[in-house]
Amino acid sequence: GTEDLLYETGDSFTYGFVWDAFEGFSLSADYWRVNIENAIDDVSADQVLLDEAYCLTGLSPADKPRRTPPSQALCDLQLSRVTRDSNGVVTRVEIGPINRAKQSVRGIDVASRYHWQTANWGTFDFALNYTQQLTYKIAQFEGDLFENTRDQDRQIRYRGRASAAWTMD
């Protein structure tokens, strides 16, 4: 790491309910939000060089399009991380962790459970769980646009899980 990194700070909020609809069946729903400031993120040499190229030319490779232009603060950082010789050949690329300004994630969780006990066949347990990420906002540096990148980055937005169990004796 580096001594220049700031501590990550954050807060979270969750609100939800559980409804025991009838014997053995329950349904729950939760809304959650997590905010983080000064998140530490590792930056690769590839990312440094891509950002540097974009900052110098205003263009990005066709196979690696940017969703938004880098901010001036990001350009200043990435340009300072690349050292070139007098012929313009890269001689050094500084990689490693940096602080991001802030990020916020919001979502919902829904779950249901059913427990059924029989006299002769044992016990059956069923569960269904669903999570949906509503937003994923990030600003890399102070002054950057605090934008929702949930649909632009290849992030998992939905997740579902079902399970069944049978127990006898």
Residue, then its C-alpha position, 0 to 999 in steps of 0.5 A: g500500500t501507501e501511507d497516502l491512503l485514507y481510512e475507509t469510512g461508511d454507514s449502512f441502513t436496513y429496514g425490513f419486516v418478517w411475517d409469520a403467515f401460518e404455522g411453519f411459513s414465514l416471509s421477510a423483506d428488507y431494504w438496505r443501503v451501504n455508503i462508503e467513502n474513501a474506498i480503497d481500490d487496487v489499480s492495475a498497470d493495464q488500467v493506468l495505461l488505458d486511462e493515460a491513453y484516454c487522457l492524452t488522446g481523448l480516445s479509447p481502444a474499440d475493445k475497451p470503451r469507457r462509459t464516461p470520460p475520466s475526470q481531470a483528477l483521475c487524469d492527473l493521477q494516472l499521468s503521474r503514474v507513468t514514466r517515459d524515456s526521452n523517446g516516449v517509451v514507457t519505463r515505469v508504471e506505478i500500480g497499487p491502491i488508491n482511494r475512491a471518493k465515494q460509493s453507495v449501493r442500495g437493494i432489496d432482499v426477499a425470502s420465504r421459508y416453509h417447514w413441514q413436519t409429517a408423522n411418517w415421512g419426516t420433515f421437509d424444509f423449503a426456502l426461496n431467496y431473492t436479492q436485487q441491487l437497485t443502484y450502484k453509484i460511484a464517484q472516483f474523485e471529489g467533484d466527479l459525477f456521482e452516477n449510477t453505474r449498475d447497468q453499465d458495469r458487468q455487476i450482478r444485479y439479481r440473485g435468486r436461490a431455492s433450496a429443499a431439504w428432507t430429514m428423517d430420523 
